[in-house]
Amino acid sequence: MTPLEKLARLAAGWQTSPLNDEVLGAVRHATLDWFATTLPGTVRPPATLLAAGLLGAGAGNAVCYVTGARVSARAAAFINATASHTVEFDDIFRDGGYHPGSPTIAAALAVAQEIGATREEFDRAVIAGYEVGCRLAMALQPSHYEKWHITGTVGTMGAAVAGAMLLNCDSAGIANAIAIASSFAGGHQQNLQGQSMVKAMHPGHAADAGLLAAYAAAAGATGAPDSLDGAKGYAAATSIGTGNWEAAFEGAGDWTPITRMTVKIHGCCGHIFAALDALGSLQKQHGFGAGDIASIHVEGYGPTKDICDRPDPQIAQEARFSLQYCLAAQLVLGQVRLAAFEPDALANPEIRAIMPRITVERAEDLAAEYPRRRMARLHLTLTDGRSFSQFQPTRRGDPEQPIRLDELVAKYVELAGPVLPPGDLDHLRDVILQGETLPMDLPAKTAVA
């Protein structure tokens, strides 16, 4: 079988495979985490801009969570997935450097609402979408990420699988959906730089284009069987070689990726997390404060330097990708959550004063372990002359250091609480974690863009 056929068979297996407690809990936790990161994005651009334009118009039965309107599945998927990626709290499949939730759950939820699918059918579509997207990400990484935003690219295939599952495609139909989606997938790294809104729209496009591929496959359209691994296929076009398929299928059938997700506890780029955790550990050990910092030097893996070495960010989107800003904000504010990226924090002179004292370099030994290990070494000197170092081998929230369910619920309450009234917040949580129906309408939001 080709890699495409193997991926499609893995996905199709979730149409009937038993959902044990681990897998069912994982998909429900992923769905709650999706709403936690999506709802704050529904009151911010670019999702508000998209919903106000023609993208938010048109008849359908899928819910646009920005406006509450019923729109087409593709429109809802585009806008909701964009909202989900805006505040940088969406889940991570670490081994592929990929955020599967934003495009996959947005696509699955939109189609499920549109066709009136059951909760079980939705859950199975999400699991299958994660299975394919995460394994494909492992085949392409780490070289793919040098030029491509993998959530925008591979997310297209994950969304296509979720849509195809709900549209009752068999293994061959799912394979065609993936193959078609591989020609629709895009999202380059340059739009992750500077003052661009496009990064958040990458998973929006992925969800939309993935559904287009799923609808095409369900209608009988076909794609090339070697579209992923052929000499001119997706892997060859976007990474080194024709794909690391041995890595992609490691443990296939024994474990499924949705059970090995990283839950983000910092509201910034995940490539900064290990340094933030190291800094927090040193603060707990030695009790210093923001005013005590003479210098901080971080050794990280490739993207920590290449993407997150941003000494002077000017807007929230840049700050979320600035190691200098995020470490300084944690020192001053105590945490890097939504408040760290509000205008008053971005202009905070105490944060700005610390940032020039923070430097970052690529450490080749740490880079060699990426993407499967996300490590950092942090070296800190205080104004009294004392120096400390901390090696951080994992990130809090990673599979080796998972957060508890009550911590996930607390994240949901913190992020979604300013957007929904308390009663509705609790109801949505209960439907997601314990209910047997799809999450549908939300009441009028209490926050405004």
C-alpha positions in Angstrom: 0.0 0.0 0.0 1.0 3.6 -0.5 1.3 5.9 2.5 -1.9 7.5 1.3 -3.7 4.2 1.4 -2.3 3.3 4.8 -3.4 6.7 6.3 -6.9 6.3 4.8 -7.3 2.8 6.2 -6.2 4.1 9.7 -8.8 6.8 9.4 -11.6 4.5 8.1 -10.9 2.1 11.0 -12.2 4.8 13.4 -15.7 4.4 11.8 -16.2 1.2 13.8 -13.3 0.8 16.3 -14.3 0.7 19.9 -13.8 4.0 21.7 -12.1 3.1 25.0 -12.1 5.5 28.0 -8.7 6.9 27.1 -9.6 7.8 23.5 -13.1 9.1 24.4 -11.7 11.2 27.1 -9.0 12.5 24.8 -11.5 13.6 22.1 -13.7 15.3 24.6 -10.8 17.1 26.3 -9.6 18.2 22.9 -13.0 19.6 22.1 -13.2 21.5 25.3 -9.7 22.9 24.6 -10.8 23.9 21.2 -13.7 26.0 22.6 -11.3 27.4 25.2 -9.0 28.8 22.5 -11.7 29.6 20.0 -14.1 31.7 22.0 -11.6 34.5 22.9 -10.8 34.6 19.2 -14.4 35.2 18.2 -14.2 38.7 19.6 -11.0 39.6 17.9 -9.8 40.2 14.3 -9.3 38.6 11.9 -12.3 36.4 12.7 -14.5 39.4 13.4 -13.5 41.0 10.1 -14.2 37.8 8.2 -17.6 37.3 9.8 -18.6 40.8 9.0 -17.9 40.4 5.3 -19.3 38.0 2.7 -17.5 35.1 4.3 -20.0 35.2 7.1 -23.0 35.2 4.8 -25.0 32.5 3.2 -27.5 29.9 4.2 -26.7 26.7 6.1 -27.0 25.0 9.4 -23.5 25.3 10.8 -22.8 27.8 13.6 -20.5 30.7 13.1 -19.3 31.3 16.7 -18.4 34.9 15.9 -21.9 36.0 15.1 -24.1 33.1 16.2 -25.5 32.9 12.7 -26.2 29.7 10.8 -24.1 29.6 7.7 -22.7 27.0 5.3 -20.3 24.4 6.7 -17.4 25.8 4.8 -18.0 29.4 6.0 -18.3 28.3 9.6 -15.2 26.1 9.4 -13.1 29.0 7.9 -14.2 31.6 10.4 -14.2 29.3 13.5 -10.8 27.8 12.7 -9.4 31.3 12.3 -10.8 32.3 15.7 -9.3 29.2 17.2 -5.8 30.1 16.2 -5.9 33.8 17.1 -4.8 33.8 20.7 -2.2 31.0 20.4 -3.7 28.6 23.0 -4.6 25.7 20.6 -3.4 22.2 21.2 -0.1 20.8 19.8 1.0 17.5 18.5 4.6 17.9 19.6 6.2 15.2 17.5 4.9 16.8 14.3 5.1 20.5 15.4 1.4 20.7 14.4 -1.8 22.3 15.9 -4.5 19.8 14.8 -7.4 21.1 16.8 -8.0 24.4 15.1 -8.6 23.1 11.5 -9.8 19.6 12.3 -12.4 20.3 15.0 -13.7 23.4 13.2 -14.2 21.3 10.1 -15.8 18.3 11.9 -18.1 20.4 14.0 -19.3 22.5 11.0 -20.1 19.4 8.9 -21.7 17.6 11.8 -23.9 20.5 12.5 -24.8 20.9 8.8 -25.9 17.3 8.3 -27.2 16.6 11.8 -24.6 14.0 12.7 -24.5 12.3 16.1 -22.0 13.1 18.8 -20.4 9.8 18.3 -20.0 10.4 14.5 -18.4 13.8 15.3 -16.0 12.3 17.9 -14.9 9.6 15.4 -14.3 12.1 12.7 -12.1 14.2 15.0 -10.1 11.2 16.1 -9.5 10.1 12.5 -8.6 13.7 11.4 -6.0 13.9 14.2 -4.7 10.4 13.2 -4.0 11.4 9.7 -2.9 14.9 10.2 -0.5 14.1 13.1 1.1 11.2 11.3 1.5 13.1 8.1 3.2 15.9 10.1 5.7 13.4 11.4 6.5 12.3 7.8 7.2 15.9 6.8 9.0 17.3 9.8 11.3 19.0 10.6 12.3 20.2 7.2 8.8 21.2 6.2 8.6 23.8 8.8 11.5 25.8 7.4 9.3 27.3 4.7 5.7 26.1 5.5 3.3 26.6 8.3 2.4 23.1 9.0 -1.0 23.8 10.7 -2.1 25.6 7.5 -0.7 22.8 5.2 -1.2 19.5 6.9 -4.3 20.9 8.6 -6.0 20.8 5.2 -5.6 17.0 5.1 -6.7 16.6 8.7 -9.9 18.6 8.0 -10.4 16.7 4.7 -10.4 13.4 6.7 -12.8 14.7 9.3 -15.2 15.9 6.6 -14.9 12.7 4.6 -15.7 10.6 7.7 -18.9 12.5 8.3 -19.9 12.3 4.7 -19.7 8.5 4.9 -16.7 8.0 2.7 -15.1 4.6 2.7 -11.3 4.1 2.8 -11.0 4.8 -0.9 -13.0 8.0 -0.6 -11.0 9.1 2.4 -7.8 8.5 0.4 -9.2 10.6 -2.4 -10.1 13.4 0.0 -6.5 13.4 1.3 -5.0 13.4 -2.2 -7.3 16.2 -3.4 -6.5 18.2 -0.2 -2.8 17.8 -0.8 -3.2 20.1 -3.9 -5.2 22.6 -1.9 -2.8 22.9 1.1 -0.8 26.1 1.6 0.5 28.6 4.1 4.1 29.8 4.0 6.3 31.0 6.8 6.7 34.6 5.6 3.2 35.4 6.7 4.1 34.4 10.2 6.5 37.4 10.4 5.7 41.0 11.2 2.3 42.6 11.3 0.3 40.0 9.3 -3.1 38.6 10.2 -2.6 35.7 7.8 -1.2 33.2 10.4 -4.6 32.9 12.1 -6.3 32.5 8.7 -4.0 29.5 7.8 -6.1 27.0 9.8 -9.2 28.7 8.6 -8.2 28.1 5.0 -7.1 24.6 5.9 -10.6 23.8 7.4 -12.4 25.3 4.4 -10.1 23.7 1.7 -10.2 20.4 3.5 -14.0 20.4 3.4 -13.9 21.3 -0.3 -11.7 18.2 -0.8 -14.0 16.0 1.3 -17.1 17.2 -0.6 -15.3 16.5 -3.9 -14.3 13.0 -2.8 -17.8 12.2 -1.6 -19.1 13.3 -5.0 -16.7 10.7 -6.6 -13.7 12.9 -7.5 -10.4 11.1 -7.4 -6.8 12.0 -6.6 -3.4 10.4 -7.4 -2.6 7.4 -5.2 1.0 8.6 -4.9 0.1 12.2 -4.2 1.9 12.2 -0.9 5.1 10.2 -1.6 5.6 10.4 -5.4 8.6 12.1 -6.9 6.5 15.2 -7.5 4.2 14.6 -4.6 3.4 16.7 -1.5 6.3 15.5 0.6 8.9 16.0 -2.1 7.4 19.5 -2.8 7.4 20.7 0.8 10.2 18.8 2.7 13.5 17.0 2.2 13.0 13.7 0.4 9.7 12.0 -0.2 8.6 11.6 3.4 9.8 9.8 6.6 7.0 7.3 6.5 8.7 5.0 9.0 8.3 7.8 11.6 4.7 8.5 10.4 3.5 5.0 11.0 5.3 4.3 14.2 2.9 2.6 16.6 0.0 2.8 14.2 -2.8 0.6 15.5 -1.3 0.6 19.0 -1.9 4.3 19.9 -3.6 7.2 18.3 -2.3 10.8 18.3 -5.2 12.4 20.0 -4.1 10.7 23.2 -0.7 12.3 23.0 -1.5 16.0 22.7 0.2 18.9 24.4 -2.2 21.4 26.0 -0.9 24.9 25.9 -0.8 26.7 29.3 1.1 29.8 28.0 -0.6 32.1 25.4 2.3 32.3 23.1 4.3 30.2 20.6 5.1 26.8 21.9 8.8 27.2 20.9 9.1 29.5 23.9 7.4 27.2 26.5 10.5 25.3 27.6 12.3 28.6 28.4 9.2 30.0 30.3 9.1 26.8 32.3 12.8 27.0 33.1 12.4 30.6 34.2 9.5 29.7 36.4 11.4 26.9 38.0 14.3 29.2 38.8 12.0 31.8 40.3 10.4 29.2 42.6 13.9 28.0 43.7 15.5 31.3 44.3 12.7 33.9 44.8 14.0 36.7 42.6 11.8 39.2 40.9 11.6 41.3 37.7 13.8 44.0 39.1 16.6 41.6 40.0 17.4 40.5 36.4 20.8 41.5 34.9 20.7 39.1 32.0 19.0 36.0 30.6 20.5 33.8 27.9 18.5 31.0 26.4 19.8 28.0 24.4 17.1 26.5 22.3 16.4 24.3 19.3 16.0 25.7 15.8 12.6 27.4 15.8 13.2 28.9 19.2 16.0 31.0 17.6 14.7 31.2 14.0 11.1 32.2 14.8 11.1 33.5 18.3 14.2 35.7 18.5 12.2 39.0 18.2 13.8 41.6 20.4 11.4 44.5 19.7 7.8 43.3 18.9 5.3 46.1 18.3 1.9 44.3 18.2 0.3 41.4 20.0 0.9 38.9 17.2 4.6 39.7 17.1 4.8 39.6 20.9 3.4 36.1 21.0 6.4 35.0 19.0 9.0 37.0 20.9 11.0 35.0 23.4 12.3 38.3 24.8 8.8 39.7 25.4 7.3 36.6 26.8 10.1 35.9 29.3 10.0 39.6 30.4 6.2 39.5 30.7 6.3 36.4 32.8 8.7 38.1 35.2 6.6 41.3 35.5 3.0 39.8 35.2 3.6 36.4 36.7 2.2 34.5 33.7 1.8 34.7 29.9 -1.9 34.6 29.4 -4.3 36.8 27.5 -3.6 39.9 29.6 0.0 39.8 28.5 -0.9 40.8 25.0 -3.3 43.7 25.8 -2.1 47.2 24.8 -1.2 48.2 28.3 1.1 45.2 28.7 2.7 45.6 25.3 3.7 49.2 26.3 4.6 48.3 29.9 8.0 50.1 30.6 9.0 47.4 33.1 8.6 44.7 30.6 10.3 46.7 27.9 13.3 47.4 30.2 14.0 43.7 30.7 13.7 42.7 27.1 17.2 44.0 25.9 18.8 41.9 28.6 17.4 38.6 27.1 19.3 36.8 24.3 18.7 33.5 22.5 20.9 31.1 20.5 20.5 27.8 18.7 22.1 24.9 20.5 22.9 22.1 18.1 22.4 19.3 20.6 18.9 20.5 21.4 18.2 21.2 17.7 19.1 17.6 16.9 16.3 16.3 19.1 13.6 18.5 17.5 10.6 18.0 17.0 10.2 15.1 19.3 11.8 16.9 22.2 11.3 20.6 23.0 14.1 21.6 25.4 15.8 24.7 26.6 18.8 25.7 28.7 18.3 29.0 30.5 21.2 30.9 32.1 20.3 33.8 34.3 22.4 36.4 36.1 21.0 38.7 38.9 22.0 42.2 39.7 23.6 41.0 42.9 26.0 38.9 40.9 24.5 35.5 41.5 24.1 33.2 38.4 21.8 30.2 37.9 21.1 27.8 35.1 18.2 25.5 34.4 17.9 22.7 31.9 14.3 22.1 30.8 13.8 18.7 29.2 10.1 18.9 28.7 7.3 21.5 28.7 4.4 21.5 31.1 1.4 20.3 29.2 3.4 17.8 27.1 2.5 14.1 27.2 5.3 13.4 29.6 4.1 16.3 31.9 0.4 16.5 31.3 -2.0 18.9 33.0 -5.0 17.5 35.0 -8.6 17.8 33.9 -9.3 20.4 36.5 -6.5 22.5 35.1 -7.9 22.1 31.6 -11.3 23.2 32.9 -9.7 26.2 34.6 -8.1 27.2 31.3 -11.5 27.0 29.6 -13.1 29.1 32.3 -10.3 31.7 32.2 -10.3 32.1 28.4 -14.0 31.6 27.6 -15.3 33.2 30.8 -15.0 36.8 29.6 -16.9 35.8 26.4 -19.9 33.8 27.8 -22.2 34.3 30.8 -21.4 31.9 33.7 -24.5 29.7 33.2 -23.8 29.3 29.5 -20.2 28.7 30.2 -21.0 25.8 32.6 -23.6 24.4 30.2 -21.2 24.2 27.3 -18.6 22.6 29.4 -21.0 19.9 30.6 -22.3 19.2 27.1 -18.7 18.8 25.8 -17.4 16.6 28.7 -20.5 14.6 29.6 -23.2 15.1 27.0 -24.2 13.0 24.0 -25.2 15.9 21.8 -23.3 18.3 19.6 -22.4 21.7 20.9 -24.6 24.1 18.9 -25.7 27.6 19.5 -24.0 30.0 21.8 -25.8 33.0 23.4 -24.8 36.6 22.7 -21.3 37.1 23.8 -20.5 39.5 26.7 -17.2 40.8 25.1 -16.9 42.9 22.0 -14.2 43.2 19.5 
